[in-house]
Amino acid sequence: MSEEPLAVERIAHTAASPEGANSTYVVPERGLVVDPGPPGDDSWQTLTEGLSAVGLPIGAVETVVVSHWHADHSGLAPRLAAAADAELVLHEADAPLVADYATERTRRVDRDARRLREWGVPDETVEAIKSGDDPSPMPDQCPVRAVSDGETVAGLEAFHTPGHTSGHLSLAAPDALFLGDAVLPTYTPNVGGSDTRMDAALAVYLDTLDRIESRARSVGVASDVTGDVASDADGESSLRAFPGHGSSVDLLARIGVIREHHTERVREMVRALPDAGPGRTPWEVARDCFGEMTGIHAKMGAGEAAAHLAFAADRGLATRIDESSDRGSPVRYVAADADLSDPLADRR
């Protein structure tokens, strides 16, 4: 006899976000809340009213899971965990950025600045990004349970899905997958600028897409995936995918679109490189591809270019120029004489 489908409720946050409205997911029978939402009293009201509406009062919340450290997902997590006396869970790679927020935020801002300069971003733009990176209204420290891939959380499986961040965490049940920002319905998750700890963000993210696709195909995935119980053509229960923004995602189709996006992005950025000479920095390539960028867009754009150029260099599609004689110089790339017809081919 098949297991009863996991009952999942969604709370939609209305605050504007480039990716669309944040989604909080609730599994009332497990006392589980996934990605409570962005910080602030308005979001808190949305969350608490939503919990009440789905029949899970704050006092009945037992586990709060955060897919990744970004404030639009983690912002309310410490507040909810404290109010409910619940366990707060993140993947071990992202856990410190919430558990020790104040210290890790200072380290992150400094790390971001170093990376930006490595990518060739001008000092004045770096300083503007730093000054505009305001602290989120989160506690300096809070208790967090750090988990690794395969551990059990509220009866579900911790499923490590890095790329957007180093410790991005999905949660898996036999018929459900809580995706965070690993796969989104209308927006391609940023890689490179969204977590400057990562040296091979695109390669890591593409591996994550492979793992998600493999899991979906092994279970069977509904083509029309919503919060309701989905069935495949034979009437059997199928995997439902719950994205961190929006209400549903056609998982396999969307993975294909995202792969094609990165295929074209690698081509575009390699074609923006000279064949010889001093080469171009990721920032120069980003400016060529994206135009004028300021604030968070400058960080994301530079990081995206850096991730795609590093990926191209690892696969012989571009050449990184060795600046070891002047370690303060930004990284530069030139194009290689290589076939760009399918830049992702050698990893499949």
KOLKOL-739338 format. One line per field, with one value per residue (C-alpha): residue in one letter; x, y, z. Coordinates in steps of 0.001 Angstrom, whole numbers, plus 500000, padded with zeros to 6 digits. Layout:
N
aa <- A / ...
u <- X / ...
v <- Y / ...
w <- Z / ...
***
This chain:
348
aa <- M / S / E / E / P / L / A / V / E / R / I / A / H / T / A / A / S / P / E / G / A / N / S / T / Y / V / V / P / E / R / G / L / V / V / D / P / G / P / P / G / D / D / S / W / Q / T / L / T / E / G / L / S / A / V / G / L / P / I / G / A / V / E / T / V / V / V / S / H / W / H / A / D / H / S / G / L / A / P / R / L / A / A / A / A / D / A / E / L / V / L / H / E / A / D / A / P / L / V / A / D / Y / A / T / E / R / T / R / R / V / D / R / D / A / R / R / L / R / E / W / G / V / P / D / E / T / V / E / A / I / K / S / G / D / D / P / S / P / M / P / D / Q / C / P / V / R / A / V / S / D / G / E / T / V / A / G / L / E / A / F / H / T / P / G / H / T / S / G / H / L / S / L / A / A / P / D / A / L / F / L / G / D / A / V / L / P / T / Y / T / P / N / V / G / G / S / D / T / R / M / D / A / A / L / A / V / Y / L / D / T / L / D / R / I / E / S / R / A / R / S / V / G / V / A / S / D / V / T / G / D / V / A / S / D / A / D / G / E / S / S / L / R / A / F / P / G / H / G / S / S / V / D / L / L / A / R / I / G / V / I / R / E / H / H / T / E / R / V / R / E / M / V / R / A / L / P / D / A / G / P / G / R / T / P / W / E / V / A / R / D / C / F / G / E / M / T / G / I / H / A / K / M / G / A / G / E / A / A / A / H / L / A / F / A / A / D / R / G / L / A / T / R / I / D / E / S / S / D / R / G / S / P / V / R / Y / V / A / A / D / A / D / L / S / D / P / L / A / D / R / R
u <- 500000 / 501466 / 502292 / 499862 / 500955 / 502639 / 500152 / 501826 / 500477 / 501962 / 502156 / 502889 / 504830 / 503938 / 507182 / 508780 / 511682 / 513394 / 512549 / 508887 / 507011 / 508762 / 507082 / 506913 / 505878 / 504177 / 503712 / 501237 / 501349 / 505140 / 505168 / 507493 / 508018 / 510352 / 511776 / 509789 / 510464 / 512115 / 512647 / 510290 / 506994 / 504886 / 506392 / 505966 / 502257 / 501964 / 503713 / 501766 / 498410 / 499304 / 500305 / 497033 / 495083 / 496657 / 496108 / 499622 / 499807 / 503266 / 503328 / 502947 / 505922 / 508666 / 511170 / 512155 / 514239 / 516011 / 517090 / 519963 / 521358 / 519918 / 517775 / 514621 / 514539 / 516244 / 515149 / 512250 / 513752 / 515420 / 512312 / 510005 / 512297 / 512567 / 508826 / 507988 / 510932 / 511581 / 514732 / 516276 / 518009 / 520407 / 523014 / 526374 / 527976 / 525373 / 524565 / 527253 / 525866 / 522664 / 523945 / 526697 / 525106 / 526960 / 530479 / 529829 / 528194 / 531350 / 533436 / 531071 / 531155 / 534960 / 535067 / 532672 / 534911 / 538008 / 536212 / 534867 / 538353 / 539627 / 536968 / 538115 / 535301 / 536493 / 537219 / 534490 / 531894 / 533173 / 532899 / 529385 / 528374 / 529870 / 528191 / 524849 / 525011 / 522873 / 522576 / 519360 / 517313 / 518437 / 519971 / 523753 / 523665 / 521075 / 521034 / 521148 / 521305 / 523785 / 523012 / 524735 / 523446 / 521307 / 520436 / 516823 / 514969 / 511356 / 511134 / 512396 / 515777 / 518281 / 519258 / 522316 / 521792 / 524708 / 525413 / 523262 / 524962 / 527551 / 525163 / 521897 / 519570 / 516522 / 514231 / 513036 / 510072 / 509003 / 506486 / 507748 / 510871 / 511276 / 513676 / 514424 / 516176 / 517772 / 515150 / 512725 / 509763 / 510572 / 513995 / 517412 / 519156 / 522327 / 525580 / 528837 / 527648 / 525083 / 527793 / 531362 / 532799 / 532537 / 535368 / 533493 / 529918 / 528601 / 530088 / 528723 / 525285 / 525115 / 525952 / 523064 / 520686 / 521845 / 521105 / 517660 / 516804 / 518008 / 515896 / 512838 / 513152 / 513674 / 510472 / 508418 / 507432 / 504100 / 504125 / 501610 / 503129 / 501143 / 500574 / 497783 / 498454 / 499688 / 499432 / 501156 / 499405 / 498811 / 497285 / 500282 / 501472 / 504300 / 506963 / 505769 / 508353 / 507966 / 510109 / 511256 / 509548 / 506237 / 503733 / 504775 / 507415 / 507403 / 510617 / 512114 / 511171 / 512556 / 515865 / 516198 / 515580 / 518131 / 520779 / 520174 / 520476 / 523909 / 524954 / 524184 / 525731 / 529057 / 529045 / 528166 / 530906 / 533641 / 532720 / 533195 / 536873 / 539767 / 541843 / 545090 / 546591 / 546041 / 542592 / 539457 / 538304 / 534956 / 533766 / 534605 / 532795 / 529813 / 529607 / 529681 / 526917 / 524702 / 525405 / 525542 / 525262 / 525082 / 524570 / 523520 / 523226 / 526911 / 527851 / 525540 / 526584 / 530305 / 529867 / 527869 / 530583 / 533305 / 531525 / 530948 / 534465 / 535997 / 533809 / 534925 / 538594 / 538273 / 536947 / 539490 / 537069 / 538991 / 542393 / 542986 / 546012 / 548497 / 549034 / 551215 / 553833 / 551310 / 548858 / 546910 / 545889 / 542416 / 541992 / 541832 / 540783 / 541319 / 539327 / 540639 / 540382 / 537623 / 534208 / 531406 / 528539 / 527809 / 529983 / 528308 / 528733 / 531799 / 530129 / 527148
v <- 500000 / 503408 / 506035 / 508912 / 511997 / 514687 / 517455 / 520768 / 524283 / 527445 / 530938 / 533605 / 536731 / 539822 / 541787 / 542571 / 540371 / 539905 / 536202 / 536790 / 536422 / 534287 / 531002 / 529573 / 525923 / 524304 / 520617 / 520839 / 517150 / 517384 / 520799 / 521845 / 525276 / 525693 / 529145 / 531421 / 534466 / 537892 / 539868 / 542587 / 543028 / 542909 / 539567 / 538336 / 539191 / 537358 / 534329 / 534161 / 534721 / 532099 / 529565 / 530113 / 529732 / 526332 / 525037 / 525245 / 527831 / 529085 / 526963 / 523802 / 524553 / 522025 / 522443 / 525467 / 524666 / 527331 / 526432 / 528941 / 531915 / 534730 / 537026 / 536694 / 533036 / 533128 / 536527 / 535365 / 531996 / 532991 / 534900 / 531991 / 529394 / 531480 / 532160 / 528480 / 527032 / 525097 / 523651 / 525820 / 523818 / 524765 / 522867 / 522915 / 525115 / 527879 / 527465 / 529863 / 532766 / 532568 / 531116 / 533738 / 536401 / 539508 / 538066 / 536170 / 539172 / 541230 / 538417 / 538105 / 541792 / 541772 / 538555 / 540008 / 543059 / 540903 / 538831 / 541876 / 543330 / 539951 / 540132 / 543607 / 545662 / 549279 / 550366 / 553015 / 550426 / 547997 / 550657 / 551550 / 547882 / 547600 / 550764 / 549661 / 546222 / 547044 / 544542 / 542568 / 542856 / 539471 / 538518 / 538562 / 534904 / 532148 / 528356 / 526389 / 522673 / 522171 / 519130 / 517370 / 515590 / 512561 / 513405 / 513206 / 516426 / 516228 / 512819 / 514169 / 513848 / 516705 / 516977 / 519169 / 521272 / 523761 / 526319 / 529323 / 529145 / 526745 / 525191 / 525376 / 522744 / 521077 / 518728 / 515500 / 513264 / 510302 / 512506 / 516049 / 518137 / 521541 / 523301 / 526696 / 528639 / 525609 / 525621 / 528518 / 528735 / 531993 / 533148 / 531551 / 531438 / 533499 / 531598 / 533348 / 536584 / 535028 / 533371 / 534544 / 531616 / 529389 / 528918 / 526732 / 527864 / 527014 / 523518 / 522846 / 524150 / 522064 / 518992 / 519939 / 520116 / 516620 / 515295 / 516895 / 515600 / 512102 / 512053 / 513342 / 510767 / 507934 / 508849 / 510137 / 513776 / 515386 / 517799 / 520057 / 520433 / 522331 / 522183 / 519690 / 515976 / 515284 / 512085 / 510804 / 509347 / 506034 / 507685 / 506974 / 509652 / 511721 / 514003 / 517521 / 520292 / 523326 / 526332 / 529080 / 531718 / 531196 / 528423 / 525701 / 524629 / 522136 / 520648 / 518687 / 521264 / 524065 / 522252 / 521971 / 525695 / 526555 / 524334 / 526008 / 529401 / 528526 / 526992 / 530252 / 532322 / 530474 / 531034 / 534710 / 535378 / 533479 / 535366 / 538610 / 537704 / 538717 / 536019 / 537436 / 540350 / 541261 / 539683 / 540928 / 540775 / 539283 / 542811 / 543979 / 540974 / 541553 / 545191 / 544070 / 541493 / 543269 / 546977 / 549435 / 547801 / 549246 / 547912 / 544294 / 543992 / 544806 / 542043 / 539507 / 540445 / 540319 / 537032 / 535533 / 536465 / 535142 / 531813 / 531288 / 532309 / 530028 / 527191 / 527929 / 527969 / 524638 / 523118 / 524610 / 527127 / 530084 / 530668 / 532333 / 534617 / 533986 / 537155 / 535511 / 538227 / 540755 / 539051 / 542278 / 542262 / 541065 / 537803 / 538061 / 535699 / 535270 / 533042 / 529640 / 528099 / 525700 / 524483 / 526398 / 524435 / 522660 / 523993 / 521738 / 518552 / 517125 / 517020 / 514872
w <- 500000 / 498996 / 501578 / 501983 / 500014 / 502083 / 502858 / 501992 / 502408 / 500885 / 502361 / 499737 / 500704 / 498741 / 499137 / 495781 / 494724 / 491340 / 491531 / 492429 / 495715 / 498319 / 499171 / 502671 / 502834 / 505798 / 506553 / 509455 / 510415 / 510882 / 512578 / 509750 / 508204 / 505217 / 504399 / 506739 / 504573 / 504608 / 507813 / 508977 / 510748 / 507574 / 506616 / 510179 / 510018 / 506682 / 508191 / 511452 / 509782 / 507202 / 509847 / 511657 / 508406 / 507625 / 511141 / 512536 / 515330 / 516262 / 519398 / 517288 / 515022 / 515796 / 512946 / 510847 / 507773 / 505729 / 502203 / 502160 / 504014 / 501861 / 503980 / 501878 / 502973 / 506375 / 507662 / 509834 / 510779 / 514073 / 515152 / 514383 / 515965 / 519138 / 519353 / 518813 / 520752 / 517543 / 515995 / 513260 / 510512 / 507693 / 505724 / 507489 / 504827 / 505182 / 508879 / 510200 / 508150 / 510206 / 513492 / 513820 / 511646 / 512806 / 512566 / 509360 / 507727 / 508310 / 506823 / 503884 / 503011 / 503114 / 501067 / 498505 / 498124 / 497573 / 494974 / 493181 / 492889 / 491671 / 488951 / 487904 / 489409 / 489897 / 493467 / 493485 / 492456 / 495094 / 497779 / 496654 / 496882 / 500368 / 501637 / 500194 / 501818 / 504859 / 507727 / 507917 / 511137 / 512430 / 515795 / 516006 / 517031 / 517295 / 517787 / 514523 / 513806 / 510954 / 508796 / 505913 / 502834 / 503625 / 507228 / 508373 / 509167 / 510358 / 508704 / 505368 / 503679 / 503651 / 499980 / 499356 / 496210 / 496059 / 493372 / 494195 / 497596 / 498930 / 501435 / 499540 / 501004 / 499513 / 501423 / 499873 / 500590 / 498436 / 496621 / 497282 / 496810 / 498466 / 496099 / 497598 / 494832 / 493162 / 490382 / 489952 / 487569 / 485766 / 486956 / 486527 / 489931 / 490010 / 490325 / 491153 / 492703 / 495030 / 497150 / 496663 / 498644 / 495581 / 493068 / 490551 / 491090 / 487642 / 487534 / 491017 / 490066 / 486893 / 488972 / 491260 / 488294 / 487307 / 490808 / 490907 / 487447 / 488304 / 491442 / 489606 / 486834 / 489298 / 491145 / 488237 / 488082 / 487333 / 484398 / 486146 / 489588 / 492201 / 495911 / 495319 / 495044 / 491508 / 489501 / 486411 / 483356 / 485143 / 488176 / 490397 / 492787 / 491254 / 492623 / 493379 / 493242 / 495488 / 494460 / 496808 / 494644 / 492909 / 493507 / 491061 / 488568 / 485692 / 486986 / 484087 / 481490 / 483595 / 484167 / 480400 / 479978 / 482664 / 481064 / 477712 / 479380 / 480747 / 477433 / 475655 / 478443 / 478160 / 474385 / 474790 / 477305 / 475472 / 472301 / 474225 / 474803 / 472548 / 470869 / 472242 / 474119 / 477756 / 477824 / 479552 / 483139 / 484196 / 484938 / 481420 / 479948 / 482255 / 481163 / 477540 / 478105 / 480633 / 480193 / 483098 / 486523 / 490019 / 493536 / 493891 / 490111 / 489732 / 492164 / 490548 / 487025 / 487753 / 489582 / 486737 / 484255 / 486554 / 487019 / 483307 / 482308 / 484950 / 483655 / 480091 / 481089 / 482907 / 479692 / 477299 / 475802 / 477207 / 478747 / 482082 / 481943 / 484734 / 486732 / 489373 / 489000 / 490313 / 492648 / 493079 / 489429 / 488448 / 486586 / 482795 / 480049 / 476319 / 474000 / 472998 / 469559 / 470530 / 469425 / 471162 / 469627 / 472932 / 475765 / 478362 / 476333 / 478054 / 481475 / 480521
***
